[in-house]
Amino acid sequence: MDIPLYEKIFVDLFNQIKSGQLKPNNRVPSEKELADQYHVSRITSKRALEKLAQIGLIERIRGKGSFVASSLPDFEVLKQPMLQDQSDETSEEPIGLIGLIVPDFFSEWYGKKLLQSIEKRCSEMKYHLIIKLTYGDQHEEEKAIHSLLQQGVAGIIVYPVSGQHYTANLLKLVLDGFPLVLIDRYLKGIPGCSVVTDNKAAAQELTDYLLNLGHKNIAFISPPEEYTSSIEERIQGYTAAYVQKRLGINSNYILTELFSTLTSCQQLDEFEEDEIKLKQFIQENPKITAFVACEYGIALVIAQVLRSLGKQIPDDYSIACFDHPDYHYNDYFFTHIKQDEMKIGRKAIELLIDQIKNHSVEVKNIIDYSLIEGKTTSL
């Protein structure tokens, strides 16, 4: 049976990367170039590129294109379902299905390794993985859960949508005792199993790092924190660093009104609105000399606004953030918190399968992190 056209493109590019014809950091043909070359629609070529990004072979950078990953996965263990289908070899029958619900195929700074780790561990434990995308929409999360249950999955891993309310289907899974693991955040007051970074400790260490450099007026910048445990804990950590040093906290230095990084489908007006908010915030708080950004995307927006104001980083302002790409095609290598995505992914699958086997599991599972010193912080 002929394979789908997007898989043909996927296989061709896969082999070019594996053979070294396309080397790490080389540019990959664009969606349009591939569409013209293979005489297919851009939707088809986009799907092939997304699949390559999903397994860690390429990095897709908004506004710049696609590039071969600087650090390639092990081709010997990398699963290639479409290649296996063309061989005469038969694979062992899977034990069952596991569902994964995520906002999108994640950003270039967080999620790629997490997804790769989940897929790899799932395969090792003889389960097939079904991925559903919500694009940051709670209604889509509801539909995804319903769809996976209809397909008979044995358990579900969810990266919950940010928002003021938990979706009804998500709450029902917890209350019914259905095998479920949340990643990146947990449900406050609800005993659902989760795998998370110690966000409070990480934010405290990041803020403390800036305080030790001599910065006393540090701002915290993030999306809205309501009912998003990871952001709430990062604010708590930022605050705790000041309390520990017995320094006064200026509540005006906390800005949680940025929206441009909440999903991968950002709109130009969202970036412009965030830039306006940040510019006004900086001008209204002239004593601020450093920023803790809740995520890498926000750190980039801060840096862009400071540059537009004629400011230098780190000479005039220091910036530290959570997460960072393994590579960077801009002027900034941020001091940042590096979350252990590979360990988070493995742990999530293992906890889920423990539940499927009716074993008891810890409700909240904390994964270690590390602080990486970059070039965006100084005295």
N, C-alpha and C positions, 0 to 999 in steps of 0.2 A: 504494500500500500504506500502511495506517495506521501511524503511528510509535508506538513503545512509550509507555505512559502516563508513565513517568518522564521521557522526552524531551520530552513535551508540557509538563510542569511546568518542565523546564529551559529550553525555548524561551521560555515566557511570562515567566519571571523574567529571562532573558537580555535580552529586549526591554525589560522595565521598567527594567533597569539602564542599558541602552544609551540609552534615550530620556530618562533623567533622572527618571523617575517614582519610582525608588528611587535615592537619591543616596548618595555615599560616606559611610560610617559609619552609614547608616540601618539599623535592625533589619529583618531578613528574616523572613517568617513561619516559624514553627517547623515541625518535622516533623508534629506533630499538627494544627496549623492547616492546613497544606497537604493533609494526608490527608483532613481533613473537607471542605475546599473542593473538592477534586477527586474525592472519593469513592473514594479508593484506600487501600491499606495504608500504614503508616508506613515499611515497608521500601522501598516505591516512592518516597515523598517523600524519604526519607533518601538514596536513590541519586541523585536529582536535585540535592540540595544538595551532595552529595559531588562531583558532576561540576562544579558551579559553583565549588567550592573548588579543584578540581584545576586549572582554567584561570585561577585568580587573580581571579575576580569577587567572591567573598565570603570572609570569614574566619569560621571556626567556632571558638568559644571555649567550652571545657568549662565547664558550669555557668552560662553566660550566654546562649548562643544563637548565631545567625548574623547577621553584619553585612556590608553592602556594603564591599568593600575601600576603604581610604582612598586608595590609588593604583591606578587601574584600568589594565589592559593596553590596548594599541592595538587597537580594535575592527576596524580595517581589515585587520590582519594575523592577527587571532585566527581560528583554524580552527574551523569549526562544521559538523562532518560531517553532523549531522542536518538542519541547515538547507539544506545543499547538496543533500541527497538529495531535498528537496522542490522544487528548482528545475529548470529545463529545461537548465541549463548542464551540460556534461560536463567532468570534470576529467581531467588527464593521468594515465595509468596509472602507479601507483607502481613504483619499481624493485624493491622487496622489503620484507621485514618485519624490524623490529628489536624485540627484547624488552627490557623494563626490569623489574627485580626490586627492590622496595623493601619495607621493613618495614611501611609503611602509607602513607596519603596525607600522611605527615609531620605535624609539629607546626606550630602557628601561628608558631613562632619560627625554624624551619629546615626548608627543603625545598620550600615552595610555589614560590618563584622558580626553584629548581633544576629542579623538574618542568616548570614552564612553559617554561624555557629548552630543556630536552631535547626537549619536544614540538615547539616552534617550529623548532628547528634540524633536527630529523628531517624535518619537513614541507618545509622549504626544500630539503633534499637529496633529496626525493622518495621517502622511505621511510615506511611505515606503522608506528606504534608500538603494541605490545601490552604492557600493564602487568599484572604479577602481584604480589600482596601476600603477604608472609610473616608479618606480625604478630609479627615478632621470633622466629619459631620455625624452627629449623634443618630440621626435617622438612618444613615447608612450603616452605622454600627448595629442598630436594631435588626436591620435586614440581613446583615452578615451573620449574626448569631442564629437567626431563624433558618437561613440557608444551610449553614453548616450542620445544624441539628437535623435537618431534613435529609442531608447526605449521609447521616449516620456516623459522625465523628465520635471517637471515644473520649475525647477531651479537647479543650480549647485554651489557647494562649492568647491573651488580649493586651494590646497596648492601648489603654482607654483614651477616648476622646476627651480633650479638655472641655470643661463646662461646669455650669452651676448645679447640674443634676446628673445622677447616674441613670443610665437607660434602664427601662423596666426589664428587658430581657437579661441584662447583665446582673441585675439584682436577683432575678429569678434563678439564674444559674447557681449563684452563691447559696441562696436559701434552700434550693433543692438538693444541694450537695453534689452537683454535677462536677466532674473533674475540671478544674479551672485554675489557671495561673495568670496573674497580672504582672506585667513588666513595666518598669520605670516608675510606677506609682501604685498606691494601694487605696482601698476604699475605706475612708474614715468611719469607724463605728460598725463596719461590716467585716466579718471574719473570713474574708477571701484570701487565699494563698497568694503571696506576691514575692517578686524578686526585685530588689531595688539597691541602688547605691545609698550609702549613708549621706544623704544630701545635706543635712544639717551640719555634720562634722566637716564635710568637704567645703561648704560655703564659709564656715567659721575659719578653716585653715587658709582659704584663699584670701579672706578679708584680713586675717591676722598677718599674712605675708605682706600685704600692703601697709598695714599699720606699722610693722617692724621696719619697713623702708622709710618711715617717717611721715607717711600720709595720715592726716587726722580727719580730713573731710572727704569721705569716700561715699560715692553714690551707688545704689543698687538699682539695676534696670532689668525689667522683665515684662512678659505678657501678664494679663490679669491672673492673680493667684487663687481666686475663689474656687474651692473644691478641686484644686490640682495639688495633690500632696507634695510632689517634688518641688514645685515653686514655693509653696508655703514653708517647707522645711529649709529651703535655701535662704529665705528671708530670715527665718529664725536663727540660722547659723551666722548670717551677717550681723544680726543684732547681738548674738551671744559673744562675738569677738569684741565688740565695744564694751559689753558688760564685764567681760573677763578682765579687761584692762582698766575698768572703772572710768571709762570715758563717756561723756554725754552723747546721746544719739539724737540727731536731727531728723525727725520724721519727714521733713520736706525733701530729704535726700533719697527717698525711696520712690521710684517712678515705676508703676506697674500698669501702664496703659498702652503698651506697644502690641500691635496685632499682625505686623507684616510677616512674622516667622511662624505663625501658628499652623499653617499648612504649606505644602509645596506648590500650591496653586496661587502664588502671591500675585496681587495686582499692583500696577505701578502707583495708583493713587494711595495704596496702603503704605508703600515705602515713603512716598512724599509726605503723607500725614505723620508718620513716625519721625521723619527727619525734622519736620516743623516743630513737633512736640519736644524733641531732644534739643533743638537749637534754642527754643524758648527756655527750657529747663536749665541749660548751661548758662544762659545769659542772666537768668534770675538767681542763680546760685554761684556767684563768682569765686567763692572760697573752695569749691570742689576741685581737687587735684587728681582724683583717681576714680575708676569705675569698676564695679563687679558686675559683669553681664551674665544673665541667667543662662545664656547659650552663645555659641560662636556666631550665629547669624546676627544677633543683636550687637555683639562686639564689633562686627563689620560696619553696621549702621552708625554706631557711635564714632568709630574711626573716620568714616566718611564725613560726618557732620563736623567733627573737629577739624578735619582738613579743610572743609569749606570755610571755616572760621579763621583759617590761617594758623592753626595750632599744630605743633609737632608732637609726635609720640615716639619715645616716652619723655622727651625733654620738657614739654609743657603739661602733659597729662599721661597717667599710666592707665592701662586697661588690662584686666584679667577676666577670664570667662570659664564656662564649663564647655568641655569638648573642643575638638579641633581636628581637621583633616590630617591624614598622615603626610600629605604634601600641601603646598599652598602656591597659588598662582597670583598672589597679591603681595603687597609690601609688608605684611604683618605676620609674624610668628608669635601668637599670643601666649603669655603665661596662662596656663589653664589646668583644669581638673580633667584627668584622663580616666574615664570610666572603663571598667573591664568588660567590654561587650561580649567577648568570647565566653567568659565565665558566666555572665548573666544568661546567655542563650543556652549553654549546656545545663545550667542549674534549673532553668525553667522547664526544659524537656524532662529532666530526671524527676522533678517534683510532680509534674503532670502524670507521668507513667506510674509513679508511686501511688497516686490517687486512683488511677485506673485499676491498679491491682489491690485497691481497698486498704492501702497502708496509710497510716496517719502521717501528716507533714506539719512542719512549722508554718505558722500563718505569715510571719514577716521574715524574709531571708535577706540578710545584708551582704552585699558584695564589696570587696575592697576597691579602693581607687588610688590614684597617685597624683601628686602635684608636679607639673612640668614647668620649669622656668623658661620663659620665652624672652623675646626682645622688646616687649611692649610695657615693661615696668622698670622704674628706676627711682632713685631718691628724689 
